[in-house]
Amino acid sequence: MEKWYLMTTVVLIGLTVRWTVSLNSYSGAGKPPMFGDYEAQRHWQEITFNLPIRQWYFNSSDNNLLYWGLDYPPLTAYHSLLCAYVAKIINPDWIALHTSRGYESQAHKLFMRATVLIADLLIYIPAVVLYCCLKEMSTKKKVANALCILLYPGLILIDYGHFQYNSVSLGFALWGVLGVSCHWDLLGSLAFCLAINYKQMELYHSLPFFCFLLGKCFQKGLKGKGLVLLVKLACTVVAAFLLCWLPFLTDEEQTLQVLRRLFPVDRGLFEDKVANIWCSLSVFLKIKAILPHHIQIVISFCFTFLSLLPACIKLIRQPSPKGFKFTLVICALSFFLFSFQVHEKSILLVSLPVCLVLSEIPFMSTWFLLVSTFSMLPLLLKDDLLMPTIVTTMAFFIACATSFSIFEKTSEEELQLKSFCISIRKYLPWFTFLPRVIQYLFRMSIITIVLLTLVTVTQDPPQKFPDLFSVLVCFVSCLKFLFFLVYFNIIIMWDSKSGRSQKKIN
């Protein structure tokens, strides 16, 4: 009883923080003619409500794709349509075809913010609470874990400040993680299919799901129960996709147009300032100008595939919930760093699985989640969200520091580096300083984050380099993400316990 009382309190704290952030500005507020993501979501409600479904993804006089054309999968479109029906009841002007373009008012802002909160409350927050309750730890730790996850500033600032519905796709993905980790494989697969059909960026998580479930099938034996499970999983995935895509499968051109909208490879290697390897390298080497477009695609694919391959192979050979979660981190981070057409907000896809291992490696997880929020600083400043960023980041850091005593958990064992260090000491007996190096890097990282934030906020960049501070934020964040990619790979490749502890999954 006490646990649920405390969990309810934690959820109320999370909701209060979310709604407080929502009182601030949003993407593109008062900035015609394109406005921002807030207007994009409103415009999709306008289009889905007023146009027949076969026109949603096609350019026309009523649907100018250059003005926030729909470029997310069908489930997002259906969600927009559902919101539009509610908007029609409250105020038809909000979704009137053509005349509602750029509509802004306090009442409409309240409505839009409420749609995010309701979706969060129905999908993401229950998944977080259930995930924490199912973990084998004390009630106090479960509540603390839920509090820290719900206070993660990156997701709150993007969904309730900038304005998006990331909590929907991330919530479905988390339900998927819960399902396959608790042997509800069909339900987990269905939930993850919904995540992909809401936002195509959930493909960042697809390989770990595939490898984990395939590894389970291999362990059960592909001539017996494993084959049955494989067929059931295949049927579940096909059925889920057919159900979501049914209105768009009426003819080939309709299907191809939706796919072209979902995967716009013509846009280029990256957009804006994003803390991945290609944007960072472009400071020194103009990759977009030097390499042909198709070569850029091939190179990004190769780097992405090679960086995630070792972890995926190990997950197939030794499927375990622990290995699954860490492989989710590695694959999502590999996609973010090396793949084609990455946005700065895609770091949230890495942050979700990092939140799931927060109680296992609190020091490194907290550090990563702080860096992930910092990497979006240029976007958050553009939306006038400086104060919410500072307050939510401080609240999250204090919650993690007090709940998990992160500064006391930096030994080789608590960083999950003991196996790695022992193997290195076979050849270098004096290799005992790694925890101290990591603590030093953490302190330097925090100092860099604080200084760069202060400089960006208080100083004007040189006229010759107007993007200097944004580029520095992205470059510094990218270096840290590369460090984390190495760190999480070390955990996976030197972890022998996950395979043994999950010897039988049936």
VOGU-3710 file (C-alpha; in Angstrom, 3 decimals, decimal comma):
1> mekwylmttv> 0,000/0,000/0,000  2,814/2,361/0,931  4,537/1,652/-2,401  1,507/2,750/-4,416  1,057/5,833/-2,258  4,671/6,801/-2,947  4,373/5,955/-6,660  1,270/8,135/-6,931  3,200/10,992/-5,326  6,051/10,502/-7,811
11> vligltvrwt> 3,633/10,552/-10,765  2,028/13,742/-9,440  5,478/15,350/-9,152  6,255/14,315/-12,735  2,945/15,711/-13,992  3,456/18,974/-12,096  6,900/19,485/-13,608  5,547/18,690/-17,081  2,648/21,106/-16,848  4,859/23,845/-15,408
21> vslnsysgag> 7,216/23,525/-18,380  4,220/23,615/-20,739  3,398/27,139/-19,537  6,505/28,386/-21,359  7,073/29,107/-25,034  6,998/26,531/-27,821  8,654/25,928/-31,179  8,032/28,754/-33,661  5,815/30,816/-31,356  4,905/34,023/-33,231
31> kppmfgdyea> 7,417/33,336/-35,998  5,680/33,272/-39,385  5,625/32,086/-42,088  6,727/28,540/-41,116  6,394/28,796/-37,326  7,635/25,439/-35,876  6,810/21,936/-34,657  3,798/23,222/-32,720  2,282/24,445/-35,983  3,307/21,204/-37,717
41> qrhwqeitfn> 1,267/19,152/-35,251  -1,704/21,531/-35,546  -1,451/21,476/-39,349  -1,533/17,661/-39,397  -4,792/17,810/-37,472  -6,127/20,228/-40,096  -5,062/18,007/-43,014  -6,224/14,663/-41,595  -9,613/16,087/-40,638  -10,409/17,974/-43,848
51> lpirqwyfns> -8,895/15,765/-46,549  -9,672/12,161/-47,529  -7,122/9,663/-46,300  -5,705/9,039/-49,800  -4,562/12,698/-49,960  -2,788/12,942/-46,609  0,694/12,253/-47,988  0,291/13,748/-51,484  1,079/17,287/-52,578  -1,964/19,281/-53,725
61> sdnnllywgl> -3,507/22,745/-53,610  -5,058/21,780/-50,259  -1,972/20,012/-48,921  1,277/21,836/-49,635  3,930/19,328/-48,552  6,486/22,125/-48,320  4,426/23,570/-45,454  4,839/20,914/-42,765  3,688/18,052/-44,949  2,893/14,861/-43,059
71> dyppltayhs> 6,092/12,808/-42,854  5,397/10,401/-39,991  3,806/6,913/-40,210  0,051/6,228/-40,267  -0,387/5,916/-36,497  0,725/9,533/-36,065  -1,807/10,558/-38,711  -4,586/8,666/-36,910  -3,593/10,323/-33,628  -3,735/13,735/-35,334
81> llcayvakii> -7,191/12,896/-36,665  -8,387/11,898/-33,188  -7,113/15,193/-31,747  -8,770/17,036/-34,647  -12,181/15,579/-33,792  -11,827/16,902/-30,249  -10,600/20,284/-31,557  -13,633/20,476/-33,878  -15,957/20,186/-30,879  -14,143/22,900/-28,892
91> npdwialhts> -13,370/25,385/-31,674  -13,664/24,532/-35,407  -11,416/27,494/-36,276  -8,408/25,588/-34,925  -8,523/23,090/-37,793  -10,289/25,037/-40,569  -8,726/24,216/-43,938  -6,317/26,980/-45,104  -7,636/29,696/-42,739  -6,256/28,043/-39,589
101> rgyesqahkl> -2,649/28,210/-40,800  -0,425/29,640/-38,050  -3,319/29,750/-35,559  -2,171/30,785/-32,091  -4,139/31,550/-28,947  -3,956/30,764/-25,249  -6,980/28,479/-25,494  -5,446/26,551/-28,376  -2,111/26,310/-26,574  -3,942/24,863/-23,550
111> fmratvliad> -5,635/22,296/-25,790  -2,417/21,263/-27,527  -0,508/20,977/-24,260  -3,350/18,886/-22,814  -3,149/16,422/-25,733  0,512/15,794/-24,912  -0,212/15,346/-21,202  -3,081/12,914/-21,811  -1,017/10,814/-24,226  1,842/10,786/-21,711
121> lliyipavvl> -0,503/9,773/-18,892  -2,069/6,977/-20,925  1,034/5,436/-22,522  4,472/6,502/-21,239  3,977/7,105/-17,513  2,161/3,774/-16,794  4,968/1,929/-18,625  7,613/3,674/-16,483  5,753/2,892/-13,256  5,254/-0,774/-14,177
131> ycclkemstk> 8,884/-1,132/-15,289  10,151/0,204/-11,962  7,690/-1,886/-9,931  8,801/-5,097/-11,653  12,486/-4,536/-10,902  13,947/-6,642/-8,093  14,891/-3,940/-5,597  13,547/-2,330/-2,454  10,400/-0,201/-2,532  12,486/2,894/-1,842
141> kkvanalcil> 14,719/2,173/-4,845  11,731/1,485/-7,095  10,161/4,823/-6,201  13,488/6,655/-6,588  14,053/5,024/-9,971  10,604/6,064/-11,203  11,128/9,620/-9,952  14,442/10,012/-11,790  13,096/8,567/-15,046  10,003/10,782/-14,942
151> lypglilidy> 12,161/13,841/-14,219  14,487/13,268/-17,197  14,645/16,826/-18,601  15,315/15,999/-22,260  11,925/14,395/-22,897  10,023/16,942/-20,796  11,618/19,934/-22,550  11,015/18,575/-26,056  7,454/17,359/-25,535  6,175/20,053/-23,170
161> ghfqynsvsl> 8,426/22,919/-24,224  9,431/22,593/-27,873  6,257/20,564/-28,560  6,131/17,004/-29,846  4,593/13,656/-28,911  7,763/11,629/-28,288  6,251/10,109/-25,162  3,828/8,156/-27,360  6,419/6,320/-29,452  8,826/5,971/-26,512
171> gfalwgvlgv> 5,954/4,739/-24,352  5,017/2,052/-26,882  8,694/1,085/-27,132  8,900/0,776/-23,344  5,792/-1,436/-23,315  7,621/-3,507/-25,924  10,693/-3,779/-23,689  8,490/-4,831/-20,779  6,742/-7,425/-22,910  9,765/-9,225/-24,331
181> schwdllgsl> 11,694/-8,983/-21,037  8,839/-10,612/-19,090  8,214/-13,379/-21,674  5,093/-11,685/-23,076  6,807/-11,816/-26,447  3,755/-11,376/-28,678  2,427/-8,413/-26,688  5,905/-6,890/-26,617  6,247/-7,279/-30,383  2,823/-5,717/-30,932
191> afclainykq> 3,709/-2,741/-28,724  6,980/-2,169/-30,561  5,214/-2,382/-33,938  2,926/0,403/-32,721  6,013/2,426/-31,756  7,504/2,075/-35,267  4,170/2,914/-36,864  3,974/6,078/-34,764  7,527/7,307/-35,463  9,846/5,707/-37,985
201> melyhslpff> 12,861/6,737/-35,867  11,937/3,831/-33,574  13,844/1,764/-36,118  16,822/2,796/-33,962  15,543/0,149/-31,508  14,480/-2,470/-34,058  17,667/-4,550/-34,285  17,885/-5,269/-30,526  14,231/-6,385/-30,530  14,875/-8,601/-33,549
211> cfllgkcfqk> 18,107/-10,084/-32,159  16,698/-10,669/-28,666  13,604/-12,469/-29,964  15,615/-14,431/-32,530  18,038/-15,465/-29,789  15,071/-16,687/-27,717  13,861/-18,755/-30,681  17,317/-20,288/-31,129  17,498/-21,165/-27,426  14,125/-22,898/-27,553
221> glkgkglvll> 15,210/-24,802/-30,661  14,131/-24,019/-34,207  12,790/-27,558/-34,630  10,359/-27,230/-31,735  9,067/-24,433/-29,505  11,454/-21,948/-31,071  9,936/-22,380/-34,527  6,422/-21,999/-33,122  7,452/-18,773/-31,366  9,115/-17,476/-34,549
231> vklactvvaa> 5,956/-18,075/-36,610  3,775/-16,437/-33,949  6,068/-13,398/-33,822  6,107/-13,090/-37,616  2,301/-13,259/-37,758  1,978/-10,648/-34,998  4,312/-8,211/-36,761  2,679/-8,678/-40,192  -0,820/-8,315/-38,716  0,116/-5,149/-36,798
241> fllcwlpflt> 1,643/-3,502/-39,868  -1,256/-4,541/-42,101  -3,740/-3,080/-39,647  -1,893/0,262/-39,455  -1,179/0,505/-43,197  -4,416/-0,937/-44,591  -5,814/2,377/-45,972  -2,492/3,030/-47,750  -2,178/-0,390/-49,382  -4,993/0,175/-51,878
251> deeqtlqvlr> -2,522/0,858/-54,683  1,218/0,791/-55,176  1,673/4,535/-55,716  -0,092/5,319/-52,426  2,253/2,987/-50,518  5,383/4,295/-52,244  4,406/7,914/-51,578  4,041/7,257/-47,854  7,439/5,560/-47,821  9,004/8,498/-49,707
261> rlfpvdrglf> 7,603/10,856/-47,088  8,888/8,699/-44,216  12,414/8,300/-45,591  13,354/11,545/-47,391  16,912/10,610/-48,361  17,147/13,686/-50,594  17,358/15,976/-47,561  21,016/15,175/-46,964  23,334/13,626/-44,411  22,176/15,793/-41,483
271> edkvaniwcs> 20,055/18,845/-40,750  20,743/21,795/-38,470  23,273/21,358/-35,665  23,198/17,790/-34,386  25,770/16,202/-32,066  26,686/13,312/-34,354  29,877/12,423/-36,164  28,925/13,830/-39,599  27,912/17,261/-38,347  31,021/17,428/-36,153
281> lsvflkikai> 33,330/16,355/-38,983  31,802/18,922/-41,312  33,496/21,623/-39,239  36,825/20,422/-40,652  35,740/18,525/-43,764  32,718/19,528/-45,858  31,462/15,994/-46,443  28,248/17,124/-48,144  30,189/19,067/-50,748  32,987/16,536/-51,298
291> lphhiqivis> 31,135/13,211/-51,516  28,280/12,332/-53,880  24,901/11,818/-52,258  24,777/8,032/-52,753  28,303/7,630/-51,326  27,222/9,504/-48,191  24,368/7,031/-47,754  26,667/4,015/-48,203  29,305/5,348/-45,789  26,768/6,212/-43,087
301> fcftflsllp> 25,170/2,765/-43,446  28,527/0,987/-43,157  29,634/2,937/-40,085  26,262/2,423/-38,396  26,136/-1,296/-39,162  29,715/-1,991/-38,076  29,377/-0,055/-34,814  26,330/-2,023/-33,665  27,194/-5,444/-35,102  29,242/-6,904/-32,173
311> aciklirqps> 26,549/-6,163/-29,585  23,783/-7,585/-31,810  25,723/-10,798/-32,474  26,295/-11,305/-28,751  22,612/-10,683/-28,021  21,582/-13,394/-30,499  24,066/-15,831/-28,952  23,278/-14,911/-25,323  19,786/-13,367/-25,106  19,080/-11,815/-21,707
321> pkgfkftlvi> 17,031/-8,845/-20,472  20,200/-7,119/-19,279  21,993/-7,634/-22,590  18,851/-6,513/-24,421  18,728/-3,177/-22,579  22,397/-2,405/-23,129  22,161/-3,407/-26,788  19,240/-0,986/-27,124  21,560/1,758/-25,876  24,388/0,786/-28,248
331> calsfflfsf> 22,204/0,458/-31,346  20,310/3,696/-30,746  23,573/5,559/-30,065  25,186/4,055/-33,182  22,248/5,201/-35,302  22,378/8,662/-33,749  26,126/9,062/-34,298  26,556/7,519/-37,741  23,269/7,121/-39,609  21,740/9,257/-42,357
341> qvheksillv> 19,377/12,194/-41,749  19,645/12,510/-37,959  17,871/15,239/-35,972  19,046/16,610/-32,631  15,873/15,351/-30,914  16,732/11,755/-31,911  19,014/11,579/-28,870  15,812/10,858/-26,913  15,808/7,422/-28,545  19,129/6,733/-26,835
351> slpvclvlse> 18,035/8,296/-23,566  15,087/5,927/-23,088  17,179/2,727/-22,772  19,752/4,641/-20,702  16,914/5,502/-18,302  16,180/1,776/-18,083  19,700/1,043/-16,776  19,747/4,043/-14,442  19,519/1,899/-11,300  22,239/-0,482/-12,553
361> ipfmstwfll> 24,897/2,103/-13,458  23,574/5,329/-11,887  26,778/7,350/-12,244  27,280/6,803/-15,976  23,558/6,909/-16,776  23,076/10,228/-15,011  26,105/11,640/-16,797  24,815/10,506/-20,194  21,328/11,909/-19,595  22,789/15,283/-18,602
371> vstfsmlpll> 24,914/15,371/-21,779  21,938/14,353/-23,926  19,925/17,318/-22,635  22,887/19,662/-23,121  23,312/18,478/-26,737  19,905/20,014/-27,532  20,820/23,406/-26,039  20,810/25,344/-29,369  17,279/24,104/-30,108  16,038/24,845/-26,577
381> lkddllmpti> 17,481/28,364/-26,634  15,819/28,994/-30,002  12,502/28,167/-28,307  13,203/30,500/-25,332  13,416/27,569/-22,921  16,575/28,529/-21,033  15,021/28,790/-17,566  13,002/25,527/-17,825  16,168/23,813/-19,084  18,247/24,969/-16,104
391> vttmaffiac> 15,564/24,181/-13,508  14,611/20,734/-14,835  18,255/19,742/-15,340  19,144/20,745/-11,785  16,083/18,933/-10,397  16,991/15,773/-12,297  20,632/15,893/-11,214  19,729/16,417/-7,552  17,165/13,589/-7,701  19,717/11,157/-9,167
401> atsfsifekt> 22,537/12,257/-6,849  20,428/11,841/-3,712  18,464/8,741/-4,782  21,401/6,662/-5,988  24,382/8,313/-4,248  26,033/8,389/-7,666  29,349/9,831/-6,471  29,859/6,834/-4,174  29,277/4,340/-6,998  32,357/4,745/-9,144
411> seeelqlksf> 34,291/1,576/-8,380  35,179/-0,887/-11,152  32,375/-3,189/-10,042  29,724/-0,469/-9,771  30,707/0,893/-13,187  30,412/-2,711/-14,468  34,007/-2,568/-15,703  35,526/-5,165/-13,377  35,721/-7,973/-15,989  37,288/-5,585/-18,478
421> cisirkylpw> 39,849/-4,266/-15,978  40,786/-7,789/-14,830  41,404/-8,869/-18,417  43,563/-5,783/-19,039  45,546/-6,371/-15,813  46,635/-9,759/-17,114  48,916/-7,824/-19,452  49,208/-4,484/-17,597  49,238/-5,129/-13,814  49,333/-1,409/-13,059
431> ftflprviqy> 45,969/-0,789/-14,813  44,026/0,285/-11,711  43,269/3,918/-12,442  40,222/3,670/-14,774  37,591/4,702/-12,164  39,678/7,782/-11,265  39,987/8,704/-14,951  36,213/8,411/-15,395  35,586/10,616/-12,339  37,992/13,203/-13,736
441> lfrmsiitiv> 36,285/13,099/-17,153  32,906/13,549/-15,462  34,071/16,660/-13,599  35,596/18,114/-16,779  32,394/17,329/-18,654  30,185/19,150/-16,152  32,527/22,164/-16,117  32,475/22,255/-19,930  28,662/22,059/-19,989  28,316/24,915/-17,486
451> lltlvtvtqd> 30,900/27,151/-19,204  29,541/26,571/-22,709  26,002/27,255/-21,518  27,102/30,514/-19,831  29,050/31,656/-22,894  26,208/30,790/-25,269  23,670/32,676/-23,167  25,733/35,743/-22,253  27,980/36,335/-25,275  27,331/37,100/-28,928
461> ppqkfpdlfs> 29,240/34,908/-31,380  31,736/36,560/-33,767  30,067/37,946/-36,892  32,338/35,794/-39,024  31,200/32,629/-37,176  27,534/33,128/-36,178  27,082/29,408/-35,389  30,259/29,085/-33,320  28,620/28,313/-29,975  26,069/25,902/-31,470
471> vlvcfvsclk> 28,856/24,050/-33,280  30,912/23,865/-30,070  27,957/22,404/-28,164  27,448/19,764/-30,842  31,142/18,946/-31,174  31,720/18,591/-27,422  28,554/16,497/-27,047  29,593/14,269/-29,959  32,959/13,523/-28,344  31,191/12,505/-25,144
481> flfflvyfni> 28,728/10,308/-27,034  31,626/8,516/-28,726  33,114/7,879/-25,279  29,769/6,465/-24,079  29,521/4,240/-27,161  32,895/2,693/-26,277  31,890/2,362/-22,618  28,587/0,574/-23,289  30,271/-1,748/-25,795  32,845/-2,680/-23,154
491> iimwdsksgr> 30,041/-3,558/-20,717  28,357/-5,813/-23,275  31,453/-7,512/-24,666  33,018/-8,218/-21,255  29,802/-9,267/-19,549  29,771/-13,023/-19,004  27,037/-13,105/-16,371  24,109/-12,158/-18,616  24,566/-15,181/-20,803  24,897/-17,596/-17,868
501> sqkkin> 22,088/-16,140/-15,780  19,667/-16,497/-18,685  20,826/-19,892/-19,892  17,254/-21,032/-20,413  14,528/-18,731/-21,690  11,357/-20,699/-22,040
//
